[in-house]
Amino acid sequence: MAGKNKPIIELKDVWKIYPMGETEVQALRGLSLKIYPNEFVAIMGPSGSGKSTLMNMIGCLDVPTRGTVFLDGQDISKLDESDLAQIRGKRIGFVFQQFNLMPGLNALENVTLPMIFQGVMDIEREKTGKKVLELAELGGRDEHKPTELSGGEQQRVAIARALANNPDVILADEPTGNLDSKTGHEIMEMLTGLNKKDKTVIMVTHEEDIASYSKRRIHIKDGQIIDGGK
């Protein structure tokens, strides 16, 4: 596949250095990586290995100290926060361990929130919101608030929200971390199904059984890839 496609995400010699008083922390150290369209990738590594920093680079949440990050061929390394936010909103869907739902909004309102920031009209937002909730097997739960939903249902709402703007890439950060094993595997089946529908899925996890759903594992340690890079 790699030979036939251009990477959807490419990092070239990426460094991320955080000043800490008189010292500095090298969170990423000359890391290079290519991820291709429709891949399902798991990023693994011990605490402090640089996983979260790598996800921030991939997700346009941060820019490198030096090196280059490309999203679908576009250099995003030097963009300001406003431009990065626009790219995030259109191209990337985020799924978090803590769900990050707005407690005062119901399921449909949570799902349609990202579309407001993209200027989607009310009628289209509701139509799309209901569609992705159906896809997440939450039809009929539109008006339930997060406190009225189980952990698994809340994560399904979060995945539906990630799909709202039809992104190319889904970034999932420990998506099963707050779920029991049965519910966690149901969420992974859902992400696998999305990958089969041509979504590129990139997931951070420390669980081997969850990583087994991916087609490729990238192991990172001390800010460098030690296995699975290409």
Protein Blocks (a to p, Z undefined) as FASTA:
>chain_A
ZZmpccfbdcehiacdddehjbccdfbghiacdddehiacdddddehilmmmmmmmmnop
accfbdcddeehiacklpcfklmmmmmmmmpccddfklopafkbcfklmmmmmmmmnopa
fklmmmmmmmmmmmnopghilmpcfklpcfklmmmmmmmmmmmnopabdcdehkllmpcf
klmmmmmmmmmmmmmnopacddddfbfklmmmpmbdcddeehiafehpZZ
